[in-house]
Amino acid sequence: MDYRETEVETTLAKDTKSFEDALKVLWDKVKSASETIAAVKSEKQAVYERLLSLGNQIEVLRGELQAKELEIKRLRAELAQSTNQSGAFEFSNEEREILRLRIRELIAKINSHL
């Protein structure tokens, strides 16, 4: 019986050692997974903060864009108004030629009277 008890104790010792090794491996894997999860959470938070920052920048840029578009519309309206006002005093090429001929005729009449 002594031999059998020693054999059982040896087997139990081996099983206990095997179980402890397996438990240690499991613990190492759990620890590694926990560290990975913490790193991913941290990275997720950083990405979320960057997303909020970019969202705020987009809103600021949209406001600036709207202001620029309003300024462009105002300048186009001023240009159109200016073009319409100055367009009333512009002569076409044909009108200019007629005006030149009329001025030459008037100069010729003035010179003939002098």
Residue pairs with C-beta under 8 A, 6 or more apart in sequence:
91 99
